[in-house]
Amino acid sequence: MELHHALGDRKNEARALNDLGAVYGQTGDYPATVEAHERALVICWELDDRAGAASGLNYLGVVLRLTGDYSLAEAALRESIELFEAVGDSRGRATALNNLGVVLRQTGRYVDAEPCMRQALDLAGEVGDRRGAVYIRNALGTLRLLRGDLAEAERLQFEALESARELRDRRGQVYSLNYLGLVRRCAGRLAEAAEAHEEALGTARVLGDRRAQGHALHHLAFVRIALGDALGAAAAARESLGIATDLGDRRGRASALRAEGAVHAREGRAGAAIRNLSAAYDLSEQIGDCQGRAALLNDLGEVRLTQGDGAAEDAHREAAVLARDVGSPLEEARALAGLGRCARTRGESDLAVGLLRRALDLFSRMGAVERERLAGELDPAR
C-alpha cells in the first residue's frame, strides 16, 4: 500500500486498502476495518472509480453489519449493488445482494431477504462463482431454518459444506458447519450437532478467525446444555462472551449472554439467568434483531414461569407477536407452548390444551425436537 502511495498509483492504493480492511475484518479489528474501507472509498470517489467504490461499499456494509449498525450497512450495500450493476460486475452484485439479504434477515425482514439471496445464487451460478455460492447457500439455508424449513435448511448447508470442502475453502467450511450444527440441534440430533460445532471451532482456531470461534462456541454451549454438560456449556459460553466483548460484536455478545443465561437456568439459578437474558434482550433491541428478541422473550418467559412470575405470560405474548411479524414459526410455537403452560398453571385446562396443540402442530411441521416434549405434556394437560 505504501509503495502504491509513493508511486502515486492511487487506484491500486485503494484496492490495497480494501484488501487490508478485509484482513482486519477477519481478525476482528473492526475500527481498523472501517477506517481502511473509508480511506479506500475517498480515493475511489476522487478517481471516479465506480468498480472500486462498489467493492469498498460492499466491504464496509459487511463490517457495519458485524458491529450491529444495520441502517448504515443496508445503505452501503444498496449503493454497492447499484454500482456493481452499473459497471456490469455480476459476481460483485451477487456478493452484495447476498450481504444485503443477510442484513434483512438479521433485522427480521425474511420476506425481503429471500429474493435477494435467491437472485444472488442465480447470478453466482451464471458466472460460475462456486466459492461465492458457498456463502450464499449458507445464508439462504440459515434463512430457511428461521422460517421453519429444517429439511431445506439442512440440504443447503450440506451442499455448501461439500462445495467448500471441494474448493478447500476452510472459512466456508466453518460457516457451513456451524449452521449445519444448528439445524441438527433443532432436529434433536445432538451428537451430530456437537461434532459439527467442534470441527468448526477447531478450523476457526487454525484460521485465527475469532468471530467464527465465538459463533461456534455459543452454539456449542447450547448443545452441551442439551447433553447435560453444564460445566462444558458454561466454559464455551464464557469464552464466546469474551471474544464478542473484545471484538465489539454486539450481536455475538447477545448470543453469548443468552447461552450463559441458558446455563444458569439449567442450574436452577433463575435470578442470574434473568439478568443475562435481559442484558441480551437489550442488546438485541439496540441492533434491531427482532428474531433474537422473540427468542429471548420466550427464554425469559420460560424462566419466569418456573418462579411463578406472572410476567411470564406477558413475555410469551410479546414473543408471539414478534415471531408472527418476522415469520418465525419456531419462536411462534415456543410462545404458544409457553402461553399454554401459563394457562395450565391457572387451571384453565381447555385453553392450555388448545394452545399446546397449536404449538405441537407448528413444531411437527418443522420436524423440531420440541414436538416430542410437547406431545408428552398433552395428556397430563387434559
Secondary structure, 3 states (H helix, E strand, C coil): CHHHHHHCCHHHHHHHHHHHHHHHHHHCCHHHHHHHHHHHHHHHHHHCCHHHHHHHHHHHHHHHHHCCCHHHHHHHHHHHHHHHHHCCCHHHHHHHHHHHHHHHHHCCCHHHHHHHHHHHHHHHHHHCCHHHHHHHHHHHHHHHHHCCCHHHHHHHHHHHHHHHHHHCCHHHHHHHHHHHHHHHHHCCCHHHHHHHHHHHHHHHHHHCCHHHHHHHHHHHHHHHHHCCCHHHHHHHHHHHHHHHHHHCCHHHHHHHHHHHHHHHHHCCCHHHHHHHHHHHHHHHHHHCCHHHHHHHHHHHHHHHHHCCCCHHHHHHHHHHHHHHHHCCHHHHHHHHHHHHHHHHHCCCHHHHHHHHHHHHHHHHHHCCCHHHHHHHHHHHHC
